[in-house]
Amino acid sequence: DIQMTQSPSSLSASVGDRVTITCRASQGIRNDLGWYQQKPGKAPKRLIYGATSLQSGVPSRFSGSGSGTEFTLTISSLRPEDFATYYCLQHNSYPLTFGGGTKVEIK
Amino acid sequence: QVQLVQSGTEVKEPGASLKVSCKTSGYTFTNYGISWVRQAPGQGLEWMSWISPYDGKTHYAQKVQGRVTMTTDTSTSTAYMELRSLRSDDTAVYYCVRGPHLNPSGSYFMGEDWGQGTLVTVSS
C-alpha cells in the first residue's frame, strides 16, 4: 500500500500569510494526487487535481506542485474562509490513501 | 450537474448490519466507479472501497474487507454499501464519491463529486 505522509498536522497562521502543506508518497505516484479542503460538518471539496491543476471555481491563491513522491499545496495569501482542514489523496493504485490532514488555524 | 444523494442518519447496535445508499444523477452511471470514504469523529478521511457499476468489479481496504459489500442498481443509478458486524469504531460519517476507474491512475475526475455524507452511530 502507498503511504501518504502529510505535514504539518496543524499550523497557526494569520490572514495574508503564505501557507505551504506537503504530502510525501512512499513510492512514486506520477501526478495522481488531489488536494481537498474540509470545513466542519461538510463534505470535502476538491481544490487541486492531477497534482497541479486548479479545480474550476477555486480561487487562484491555491496552487499545487510536485510529481512522483513529493507534493505541495500552497495558499499564497490566506483569507478568513481558508481556515479549514486540508487533505491529500493519492489515486495511483488501490487502496487509495489519504494524508493525515493539516488543520489550518487562526493565529 | 452531477449529484450524489445519500440516505439518512442511522443508529445501529453493535453486531448489526448497515446499508447506505447513494443515488447519482447528472452523468452516465456505468462510466465511472464509486468509492466509499468514511470519517470517524474528529479523525481524518479513510478510503474504504470501490465498485465499478459497469461490471461490478470491486476493491477494498484491508481494514473492512470481509465485512463490507458494495452493489449497484443501474436502473436507478444508485450505489449501495453494506457493512456487517458493526462495532463502535465504525461510528463515522460515510461518503460516496465519484471515481476512479478500474485503473485509478489518470482518473483526474476522482474526488470532484461527493455525496453529502451519512452519519452512522454504533452504540448499545
Interface residues (C-beta under 8 A of the other chain):
Chain A: D1 R30 D32 G34 Y36 Q38 A43 P44 R46 Y49 G50 S53 Q55 Y87 L89 H91 N92 S93 Y94 P95 L96 T97 F98 G99 G100 G101
Chain B: S35 G44 L45 E46 W47 W50 H59 Y60 A61 Q62 Y95 G99 P100 P104 S105 G106 S107 Y108 F109 M110 G111 E112 W114 G115 Q116 G117
